[in-house]
């Protein structure tokens, strides 16, 4: 059994689909019903005894220093590549964290409603997932009877396991992830990739991934301004401070 002791939160993106709100606030710092999105993840990590947390910042990176007032032990890692490359660059600037041991990697714009989905104990590296019977355009995994991920589709499909932005990695797999990350970024110069492409497509056969099932209600997904308004109607007539 492995136990997560460290976490990397990916928070560098612009969150353009939440415009106009993200014109003056990075998406992870947007409040939903009075609570910043990223706070729900930090609090859930703390509730599970995961206190060594690294946040990769990019867009409006200076705004994230406000988190240190509430969470003084956070580590902020700036990603100066964020406008030029895909989010493989965010994991690249945090690559040394992959040397620390068993860890979790998660997106910074999740709204966590059930902290139990961050349980630190795990047996195999893998992603949190939600089963769907319906057609989806999200990344969709297929899993065999032994609980092993056998394939993933970037374009979705019908019936399968939706890949969510929460994953756990054993120290051994984290070391492999770092090796292939450095190869793709430095040597192959595949800087247009999502970091997940490394394990799901580029070097899939080098990993044997399991999964952690969860319910759709465990996370509130807010991927557009309309979804933000639905979750928090106070944004209906939002006027940005920055034009």
N, C-alpha and C positions, 0 to 999 in steps of 0.2 A: 504493500500500500504506500502511495506517495501522498505528500501533504504540501499544498501551496504555501509558500512563505513570502513570495514576492509577486508584484503585479505591475504590468505596464498598461497604462491607459493611453490610447491613441486619440489625441485631441487637437490635431493640427489643421484639420480641414476647414474650408470656408463656410460650409453649410448653406450654400446659395439657395437651395430650395425653400429655405425658411425666410428669404427676403420678404418684407423689409426688416424683420426683426434682427437678422444677423448682419445688417449693415453697420450696426454699432455695438453688437455683442457677439462674441464667438458662440457657436451653437451649444457647446457643452456648458456654457455659463448662462444660457437662457433659463429663466425660471418657469417652471410649470406648476401652477397652483402654489406659488410662493417658494418653491424649492428648486435650486439649480439642478439641471439634469445630472451633471457630474457628481454632485453631492450624494445623489441616491446610490451611485456606485461606490464612492469612497466610504459612505456609512455602511453599506452592505459588506464591503471588504473588511472593515474594522469589526463588524459584528461577527465575522467568521475568523477573527484572529489574524487577518492578513494586514500587516501594518507597514511593510516596506513597499511603498507605492511610488512609481515613477510615471510622471505625466509628460507626454511628448506634445509640445505646443508648436504652433506655427502662425496661423492667422491671428492677428491681434494678440500676439504672445504675451505682451506686457500686461494684459488684462488678467492673466491667470495668477499673478502675484497676490491677488485678493484672497485666493484660497489659503495662503499661508497664515492668514489671520485666524482662521478656524482650524486649519490642519497644519501646524508648524513643522511636522515631520515629513511632509511631502517633498519629493525631489522633482524639480521642473527641468526638463531637457528640451532646449530649443531645436527646432528643425528648420534650418534656413533654406532647405531645398523645397519646402512645401509648395511653392508656386510653380516650380519647374518640373517636379517628378511626382509620381503617384505615391501611395502610402507605404510602398516598400521603403521609401526614404525615411519614414518615421521610425520603422523598426531598425533601420540601419543606424540612425543616430543613437539608438538605445541598445545597440547590439551587445554592449558589455554586460548589461543586465542579464542576458541569456547565460552568462557564466555563473550566476549566483545559485542555481539549483532549480528545484521544482517551482514553476511559476504559472501565472495566469496572464493572458493578453486579452484586453477588451476594448471595445469602442467607447469613446468618451461621451457619446450622445444617447446612451441608453437611459431610460427612466425605469428604475428597478422597483417593482411593487412587491417582490418576494425575495428577501435576502438569502433564502435557502438555496437559491440557484447558484450561489457563490461558495457552496460547501467546499472546503479545501481538500478533503480526502478524495483520492482518485486512484484508479489502477492503471489506466492507459491514457496516453495523450489523446486529445480530441476536443471537439466543439460541443457546446450546448446546441440542442436542436429541438425543433417542433415538427411533429408529424402533420402532414397535410394530405387530404384526399383530393384536394382541388387543384386546378391548374394555377401555377405561380410562375412569375418571371424572376424570382429570387434564386440564388444559388441553391441547388437541390442535390442532396446526397442520396445514394442508395447504400443500404447496410444489410449484410447477410445475417444468417441465423446465429452466427457466433458473435455478433455485435461489432463486426469489423466493417469499416467504410470501404466499399468496393469501387465507387466511382462518384464523380461530382459533375453536374452540369452548370455552366455559367449562365445559361439562358433559361433555367428552370425546367418545367415540365409538369406532368401529371403524377401525383402520388409519390411521396418521398419525404425526406427529412430536410427541412429548411435549415441551412447553415446560419447561425447567429454569431454576432461579434463577441462571443465569450469562449475562450479556449484555455485548456490546461495542458502543460507540457512537462514531462519528466525532465530531470537534469540531463539525461542522455539524449533525449530528443531535442531539447533546447540547444545543446551543443551542436547537433546536426543541423538544426535550423540556422544557427549562426554561420556555420560553414557554407551552407548553400546560399544564404543571404549575401554573404561577402562575395561569393562567386558571381551571383546574378548582378549585383550592383557594381562591383569593381571590375570584373573581368568580362562578363558577357554584356555589361552595360544595359541590362534589361530594366531600366529604371521607370518604365511605364507600367510595371506590374503592381498589382495589389500584393501585399506581403503574403496573403493566403495562397496566392498562385504558386508559391514556392513548394508548399506541402501538398496542395491539391492537384497540381498539374505538372510543374517543372520537375519535381523530384518525388512524385507520389509513391513510387515503388520503394523509396528509402524509408518510408514511415509505415507503421501499422496502426491506424487511428481507430479509436473507439468513439463513444459518444455519450452525452449526458442529456437525457430527455427532460423537457420542461413543458409547461403549459403556455399557451399564448398570453394568458392573463398575467403571467409572471413578469412580463416586460411590456411597457407601453411604447410602441414604436411611433415616433414622430418624424416623418420623412418629408413633410411639406408644410407650408404655411397653413393650409386648410386643416391638416391633421392637428397642428398646434392649436388652432382656434377651437377645434372640436374638443380637445383635451382641456383647454383653458380659455373660455370665452372672453376673458378680459383683453385678449389680443385682437379682438374683432376689428377695432378701429385704431390699431397701433400706428403711431407716427414715429418714425426713427428720429433720434437726436442728431444723427449725422446724415447729411445729404450729399 
